[in-house]
Amino acid sequence: MHRRELLRTLIVLGASTCIACGPPFGLVSAGNASALAVGDVKVVPGASAAIARDAQGVYAMTLVCTHEGCDISQNGSVTSSTITCDCHGSRFDANGNVIVGPAQSPLQHYAVTADASGNLTIDGNTPVSAATRLAV
């Protein structure tokens, strides 16, 4: 394969990989805010996502590893302090920042809303800053 063909192939593969890295879920119910204590990080059933609460409020993030797209909710573990991908050993802190590679990028955060009763919804179509919190 000539150099130009190789580069064209790599660009196409890279573009298809980015397309596959889109939102891992749409709108998903994430329980009630009253069931989420400060310090909790919980897997959301039926979605590759985690819902969490710290002193600043409630936040949500994907559980799709940024290394090679493994679903941490299926192939990993989530605790109040560490999110571990069992596929290749990447570890993230409770805010999704990389602690140990091979992952190079943090986990993407998504918007969280609450209705009048405190029921939480994660919008997997709306990425937000890792510092964004819902005050509850």
Protein Blocks (a to p, Z undefined) as FASTA:
>chain_A
ZZklmmmmmmmmmmmmmmmmmcfbdcddebjfklpcghiacddehiacdddddfkbccdd
dfbdfklopafklnccddfkbccdfknopacdfkopafbdcbfbdcddddddddfkopac
ddfklccdfkbccdZZ
